Amino acid sequence: MTLDELKAIRLHRQHLTDRTDKLTVVRDLCGLQAQFMVNARRALEIRCAEPITDENFGTDLVKNWSIRGTVHIFAESDLPLFKHDGAHYRSNDWSDHYRYSSSEPILTYDQYRRWGEFIVEQVAAGIGEREALKAVCTAHGMTQDQLDCFFDPWGGGMRALCERGFLNYAVQEKKAFVLCPPYTPMNTPDAEREMVRRYFAHYAPATLRDAAYYFGWPQSKIKAILRDLPVVCVTVDSCDCFYLNALPANCADIPRCLLLAGFDPLMLGYRKEDSIFLPLEHLRGIFNLAGIVMPPILLDGRVVGRWRHKGSRMTLEPFEPLDSAAKRTITDTVEAQFPGLRRIDWGD
């Protein structure tokens, strides 16, 4: 298999050249990373056959902590899969509260429990926005130090309530919370096996190192799970790549231009230093040192720059010299996908 064939297969399996419905996308790709909701929405828009609108974007989706300990949107029906920690489901045991704080917690176990119950009651009553919850907690006696602890930037008590199946984040940019519907968590080995199955069915062919990078697990763990799955091995550029299910017989050609999302699965799904789409010399232009994954411009299956959209303005930042034909192709793509633009700037 050649690198170009591998690129075409990955683009197809990630629904970039084989568009489908919203729930199929989020299920196949194990959710979409969603620290910034605009990125998750963009990742859907470029993969869905259906238009993604303000009205249908969040339907049947939830937002919660998931793969790699980061916030994702995923299908509500997948709560048992991604929130599979049955030992902590709806638990009021706060003995592990240290996991979600950036500093030494100052609340006792009992205070965590009581404030957690109070916050769930407030969300049930319709007070879901983060700042509104902080205000009502303050009004009921929570000190500033306790507030900073429970609403810690690393998650704090609010993350614990989400991890335990009490709350989800609202599927929106502004931080707010909603009640989590009841579910029965999968057992952890079955859940991990299913996530790995989805990865090797929809991100792959991929290496063990790619999968370990994606999940944040040791390669030995991936290898052990693969022993129970009927994977096929194919050699690509002297590397062993594994996949599940028959490969598509007739993939679409690699698109001339794609405007990927920030934190796009095509970037996050593989070890970044080994990416077949992102040249190593452009790595820091996409994966910056602050942990942000910028939106790439993909030209003929190769990252050549990044883009930034704000209001009616689009800024294009190439990482290398582009001829006039390449620039015209990128500009045409921008104009087709963002019809309300008043200004397109090249940052070179």
Buried (B, 14 or more C-beta within 10 A) or exposed (E): EEEEBBBBBBBBBBBBBBEEEBBBBBBBBBBBBBBBBEBBBBBBBBBBEEEBEEEEBBEEBBBBBBBEEBBBBBBBBBBBBBBBBBEBBEBBEBEEBEEBBEEEBEBEBEBBBBBBEBBBEBBEEEBBBBEBBBEBBEEEEBEEEBBBBBBBEEBBBBBBBBBBBBBBBBBBEEBBBBEBEEBEBBEEEEBBBBBBBBBBBBBBBBBBBBBBBBBEBEBEBBEEBBEEEEBBEBEBEEBEBBBBBEBEEEBEEBBBBBBBBBBBBBBBBBBBEBBBBBBEEBBEBBBEEEEEBBBBBBBBBBBBBBBBBEEEEBBBBBBBEBEEEBBEBBBEBBEEBBEEBEEBEBEE
